[in-house]
């Protein structure tokens, strides 16, 4: 378990641009050392803001887009192409503008896909896809992602793991179907904490005053059942990327500058 490091930016735009630059560096380094990279995307305004900043960054062409695997931390269980699906928003923000290998873009199943409206079957299928991509040297039945990004919700949820709901209590499965989520849509697919913790680096993104209390709770030693963001950490690094508004309730002692 890595100790959280915090980086606080003046505003959400600077946070998105700096996070995009940081991601480019991580992906290029991974491709240089191993030949490929593996990244888990997050939805929401901060995740999509990062992707839009990456699309606009001149340095994006340093990435070999054909040698990167794209996964998702969660998905709204809606029909293919629905504007509220994370994959739809990611394609609009970035993915359709770069030369990805379609076979390496691992979208979570849609509600009009081969599993119909059975969200639990869809979750099992995504878990199987992750397991197939996992190598013997990986930690468990998922690839060892280079970077796994998570948006932090005002209630401290990450991916679609909400406080007190069954998904955040899962200790064995890597992907679960989520029923009765407290924000629409109620049915979702989500990675679990065991899958999240297989990543080399976990980045938690929080911007805006509505995220300030969540950040303070998650970083104050709260339990992961009550505050799922508190249970999200990487094998090598856990990085909280915040703007000043989201960091406004944190004691200054919590955020010394993190190394690049």
Buried (B, 14 or more C-beta within 10 A) or exposed (E): EBEBBBBBBEEBEBBBBBBBBBBBBBBBEBBEEEEBBBBBBBBBBBBBBBBBBBBEBEEBEEBBBEBBBBBBBBBBBBEEEBEEBBBBBBBBBBBEBBEBEEEBBBBBBBBEBEBEEBBBBBBBBBBEBBBEBBEEEBBBBBBBBBBBBBBBBBBBBBBBBBBEBEBBEBEEBBBBBBBEBEEEBEBBBBBBBBBBBBBBBBBBBBBBEEBBBBBBBBBEEBEBBBBBBBBBBBBEBBBBBBBBBBBBBBEEEBBEEBEE
